[in-house]
Amino acid sequence: MSKDIKYEAAYAELQGIVRKMENDELDIDQMADQLKRAQELIKLCKDI
């Protein structure tokens, strides 16, 4: 994951992932990948 991403961009991407999960837009493989990405984004936001 790029450390160059800004907090606002990371938060917006995280919101998009949550929206897709809530709307059942992801299959199980996509969900696993998105959960990993969400964990990275949460860590980045906390670090900032």
LOVOLUM-588715 format. One record per atom (N, C-alpha, C, CB): residue number from 1; atom name; x, y, z. Coordinates in Angstrom, 2 decimals, decimal comma. Atoms other than C-alpha are relative to their C-alpha. Glycine has a CB too. Layout:
<rs>
+------+------+---------+---------+---------+
| pagu | donu |       u |       v |       w |
+------+------+---------+---------+---------+
|  NUM |   CA |       X |       Y |       Z |
...
+------+------+---------+---------+---------+
</rs>
This chain:
<rs>
+------+------+---------+---------+---------+
| pagu | donu |       u |       v |       w |
+------+------+---------+---------+---------+
|    1 |    N |    0,84 |   -1,17 |    0,00 |
|    1 |   CA |    0,00 |    0,00 |    0,00 |
|    1 |    C |    0,89 |    1,23 |    0,00 |
|    1 |   CB |   -0,96 |    0,00 |    1,21 |
|    2 |    N |   -0,77 |   -1,23 |    0,11 |
|    2 |   CA |    1,25 |    3,44 |   -0,86 |
|    2 |    C |   -0,20 |    0,87 |    1,24 |
|    2 |   CB |   -0,39 |    0,77 |   -1,25 |
|    3 |    N |    0,07 |   -0,92 |   -1,14 |
|    3 |   CA |    2,09 |    5,72 |    2,05 |
|    3 |    C |   -0,34 |    1,41 |   -0,47 |
|    3 |   CB |    1,32 |    0,00 |    0,78 |
|    4 |    N |    0,28 |   -1,31 |    0,56 |
|    4 |   CA |    1,43 |    8,66 |   -0,31 |
|    4 |    C |   -1,48 |    0,35 |    0,04 |
|    4 |   CB |    0,51 |    0,08 |   -1,41 |
|    5 |    N |    1,44 |   -0,24 |   -0,02 |
|    5 |   CA |   -2,33 |    8,28 |    0,05 |
|    5 |    C |   -0,36 |    0,93 |    1,16 |
|    5 |   CB |   -0,78 |   -1,34 |    0,12 |
|    6 |    N |    0,43 |   -0,96 |   -1,01 |
|    6 |   CA |   -3,97 |   11,11 |    1,95 |
|    6 |    C |   -1,11 |   -0,60 |    0,84 |
|    6 |   CB |   -0,46 |    1,32 |   -0,65 |
|    7 |    N |    1,02 |    0,48 |   -0,92 |
|    7 |   CA |   -6,27 |   10,57 |    4,92 |
|    7 |    C |   -1,37 |    0,02 |   -0,65 |
|    7 |   CB |   -0,01 |    0,85 |    1,28 |
|    8 |    N |    1,33 |   -0,14 |    0,61 |
|    8 |   CA |   -9,31 |   11,83 |    3,00 |
|    8 |    C |   -0,24 |   -1,07 |   -1,06 |
|    8 |   CB |   -0,16 |    1,39 |   -0,62 |
|    9 |    N |    0,14 |    1,02 |    1,04 |
|    9 |   CA |   -8,66 |    9,45 |    0,10 |
|    9 |    C |   -0,14 |   -1,39 |    0,61 |
|    9 |   CB |    1,20 |    0,04 |   -0,94 |
|   10 |    N |    0,09 |    1,30 |   -0,66 |
|   10 |   CA |   -8,11 |    6,50 |    2,42 |
|   10 |    C |   -1,37 |   -0,19 |    0,64 |
|   10 |   CB |    1,10 |   -0,13 |    1,07 |
|   11 |    N |    1,31 |    0,08 |   -0,65 |
|   11 |   CA |  -11,28 |    7,29 |    4,35 |
|   11 |    C |   -1,11 |   -0,18 |   -1,03 |
|   11 |   CB |   -0,26 |    1,27 |    0,84 |
|   12 |    N |    1,01 |    0,13 |    1,06 |
|   12 |   CA |  -13,30 |    7,68 |    1,14 |
|   12 |    C |    0,00 |   -1,41 |   -0,58 |
|   12 |   CB |    0,25 |    1,03 |   -1,12 |
|   13 |    N |   -0,09 |    1,37 |    0,51 |
|   13 |   CA |  -12,02 |    4,33 |   -0,15 |
|   13 |    C |   -0,60 |   -0,98 |    1,00 |
|   13 |   CB |    1,46 |   -0,37 |   -0,30 |
|   14 |    N |    0,56 |    0,85 |   -1,05 |
|   14 |   CA |  -12,91 |    2,72 |    3,17 |
|   14 |    C |   -1,52 |    0,07 |    0,02 |
|   14 |   CB |    0,56 |    0,41 |    1,37 |
|   15 |    N |    1,46 |   -0,16 |    0,06 |
|   15 |   CA |  -16,43 |    4,15 |    2,98 |
|   15 |    C |   -0,58 |   -0,75 |   -1,20 |
|   15 |   CB |   -0,38 |    1,49 |   -0,08 |
|   16 |    N |    0,46 |    0,72 |    1,19 |
|   16 |   CA |  -16,77 |    2,71 |   -0,54 |
|   16 |    C |   -0,03 |   -1,51 |    0,24 |
|   16 |   CB |    0,90 |    0,31 |   -1,18 |
|   17 |    N |   -0,04 |    1,43 |   -0,31 |
|   17 |   CA |  -15,76 |   -0,74 |    0,69 |
|   17 |    C |   -1,17 |   -0,37 |    0,91 |
|   17 |   CB |    1,35 |   -0,37 |    0,69 |
|   18 |    N |    1,11 |    0,26 |   -0,92 |
|   18 |   CA |  -18,29 |   -0,56 |    3,53 |
|   18 |    C |   -1,33 |    0,02 |   -0,75 |
|   18 |   CB |   -0,02 |    1,05 |    1,15 |
|   19 |    N |    1,24 |   -0,11 |    0,78 |
|   19 |   CA |  -21,03 |    0,55 |    1,11 |
|   19 |    C |   -0,22 |   -1,25 |   -0,84 |
|   19 |   CB |    0,02 |    1,25 |   -0,89 |
|   20 |    N |    0,11 |    1,20 |    0,82 |
|   20 |   CA |  -20,30 |   -2,37 |   -1,22 |
|   20 |    C |   -0,38 |   -1,22 |    0,83 |
|   20 |   CB |    1,31 |   -0,26 |   -0,75 |
|   21 |    N |    0,33 |    1,12 |   -0,88 |
|   21 |   CA |  -20,42 |   -4,82 |    1,70 |
|   21 |    C |   -1,45 |    0,08 |    0,46 |
|   21 |   CB |    0,93 |   -0,02 |    1,21 |
|   22 |    N |    1,38 |   -0,17 |   -0,48 |
|   22 |   CA |  -23,68 |   -3,39 |    3,02 |
|   22 |    C |   -1,02 |   -0,29 |   -1,09 |
|   22 |   CB |   -0,20 |    1,40 |    0,52 |
|   23 |    N |    0,92 |    0,20 |    1,12 |
|   23 |   CA |  -25,26 |   -3,61 |   -0,45 |
|   23 |    C |    0,19 |   -1,34 |   -0,68 |
|   23 |   CB |    0,17 |    1,10 |   -1,00 |
|   24 |    N |   -0,24 |    1,35 |    0,55 |
|   24 |   CA |  -24,05 |   -7,19 |   -1,06 |
|   24 |    C |    0,49 |    0,05 |   -1,44 |
|   24 |   CB |   -1,27 |   -0,83 |    0,07 |
|   25 |    N |   -0,54 |   -0,14 |    1,35 |
|   25 |   CA |  -22,10 |   -6,08 |   -4,14 |
|   25 |    C |    1,26 |   -0,83 |   -0,22 |
|   25 |   CB |    0,30 |    1,46 |   -0,28 |
|   26 |    N |   -1,26 |    0,75 |    0,10 |
|   26 |   CA |  -19,13 |   -8,39 |   -3,46 |
|   26 |    C |   -0,26 |   -1,49 |    0,15 |
|   26 |   CB |    1,00 |    0,48 |    1,06 |
|   27 |    N |    0,04 |    1,43 |   -0,23 |
|   27 |   CA |  -18,72 |  -12,10 |   -3,91 |
|   27 |    C |    1,03 |   -0,33 |    1,07 |
|   27 |   CB |    0,28 |   -0,81 |   -1,33 |
|   28 |    N |   -0,83 |    0,38 |   -1,14 |
|   28 |   CA |  -16,76 |  -14,04 |   -1,30 |
|   28 |    C |    1,48 |    0,30 |   -0,24 |
|   28 |   CB |   -0,18 |   -1,48 |    0,31 |
|   29 |    N |   -1,40 |   -0,28 |    0,30 |
|   29 |   CA |  -13,39 |  -13,69 |   -3,07 |
|   29 |    C |    0,29 |    1,50 |    0,05 |
|   29 |   CB |    0,38 |   -0,56 |   -1,36 |
|   30 |    N |   -0,15 |   -1,46 |   -0,03 |
|   30 |   CA |  -13,84 |   -9,95 |   -3,56 |
|   30 |    C |   -0,06 |    0,51 |    1,43 |
|   30 |   CB |   -1,06 |    0,68 |   -0,86 |
|   31 |    N |    0,15 |   -0,43 |   -1,39 |
|   31 |   CA |  -14,94 |   -9,58 |    0,04 |
|   31 |    C |    1,29 |   -0,24 |    0,78 |
|   31 |   CB |   -1,17 |   -0,72 |    0,66 |
|   32 |    N |   -1,25 |    0,30 |   -0,70 |
|   32 |   CA |  -11,77 |  -11,26 |    1,31 |
|   32 |    C |    1,07 |    1,03 |   -0,37 |
|   32 |   CB |    0,49 |   -1,42 |   -0,34 |
|   33 |    N |   -0,97 |   -1,00 |    0,44 |
|   33 |   CA |   -9,63 |   -8,91 |   -0,78 |
|   33 |    C |   -0,33 |    1,37 |    0,57 |
|   33 |   CB |    0,05 |    0,06 |   -1,53 |
|   34 |    N |    0,41 |   -1,31 |   -0,50 |
|   34 |   CA |  -11,63 |   -5,87 |    0,28 |
|   34 |    C |    0,19 |    0,12 |    1,51 |
|   34 |   CB |   -1,46 |    0,27 |   -0,36 |
|   35 |    N |   -0,25 |   -0,02 |   -1,45 |
|   35 |   CA |  -11,39 |   -6,83 |    3,96 |
|   35 |    C |    1,47 |    0,25 |    0,30 |
|   35 |   CB |   -0,45 |   -1,33 |    0,63 |
|   36 |    N |   -1,44 |   -0,24 |   -0,17 |
|   36 |   CA |   -7,60 |   -6,96 |    3,65 |
|   36 |    C |    0,33 |    1,46 |   -0,27 |
|   36 |   CB |    0,82 |   -0,92 |   -0,93 |
|   37 |    N |   -0,24 |   -1,40 |    0,35 |
|   37 |   CA |   -7,59 |   -3,57 |    1,95 |
|   37 |    C |   -0,55 |    0,92 |    1,09 |
|   37 |   CB |   -0,66 |    0,34 |   -1,37 |
|   38 |    N |    0,60 |   -0,81 |   -1,06 |
|   38 |   CA |   -9,92 |   -2,15 |    4,62 |
|   38 |    C |    0,89 |    0,02 |    1,23 |
|   38 |   CB |   -1,40 |   -0,54 |    0,36 |
|   39 |    N |   -0,91 |    0,05 |   -1,15 |
|   39 |   CA |   -7,53 |   -3,32 |    7,35 |
|   39 |    C |    1,20 |    0,92 |   -0,23 |
|   39 |   CB |    0,48 |   -1,44 |    0,25 |
|   40 |    N |   -1,12 |   -0,88 |    0,32 |
|   40 |   CA |   -4,67 |   -1,51 |    5,58 |
|   40 |    C |   -0,40 |    1,46 |    0,12 |
|   40 |   CB |    0,53 |   -0,29 |   -1,42 |
|   41 |    N |    0,48 |   -1,39 |   -0,04 |
|   41 |   CA |   -6,73 |    1,65 |    5,23 |
|   41 |    C |   -0,25 |    0,47 |    1,42 |
|   41 |   CB |   -1,28 |    0,15 |   -0,82 |
|   42 |    N |    0,25 |   -0,35 |   -1,42 |
|   42 |   CA |   -7,81 |    1,61 |    8,88 |
|   42 |    C |    1,31 |    0,27 |    0,71 |
|   42 |   CB |   -0,78 |   -1,14 |    0,73 |
|   43 |    N |   -1,31 |   -0,21 |   -0,62 |
|   43 |   CA |   -4,20 |    1,24 |    9,99 |
|   43 |    C |    0,60 |    1,32 |   -0,46 |
|   43 |   CB |    0,95 |   -1,17 |   -0,33 |
|   44 |    N |   -0,54 |   -1,25 |    0,53 |
|   44 |   CA |   -3,14 |    4,08 |    7,71 |
|   44 |    C |   -0,68 |    1,20 |    0,64 |
|   44 |   CB |   -0,16 |    0,05 |   -1,51 |
|   45 |    N |    0,75 |   -1,12 |   -0,60 |
|   45 |   CA |   -5,89 |    6,36 |    9,04 |
|   45 |    C |    0,38 |    0,19 |    1,47 |
|   45 |   CB |   -1,53 |   -0,24 |   -0,11 |
|   46 |    N |   -0,40 |   -0,10 |   -1,41 |
|   46 |   CA |   -4,96 |    5,56 |   12,64 |
|   46 |    C |    1,40 |    0,58 |    0,14 |
|   46 |   CB |   -0,08 |   -1,37 |    0,68 |
|   47 |    N |   -1,38 |   -0,47 |   -0,05 |
|   47 |   CA |   -1,29 |    6,21 |   11,94 |
|   47 |    C |    0,10 |    1,50 |   -0,31 |
|   47 |   CB |    0,86 |   -0,78 |   -0,99 |
|   48 |    N |   -0,01 |   -1,43 |    0,35 |
|   48 |   CA |   -2,05 |    9,59 |   10,41 |
|   48 |    C |   -0,53 |    0,79 |    1,17 |
|   48 |   CB |   -0,83 |    0,29 |   -1,28 |
+------+------+---------+---------+---------+
</rs>
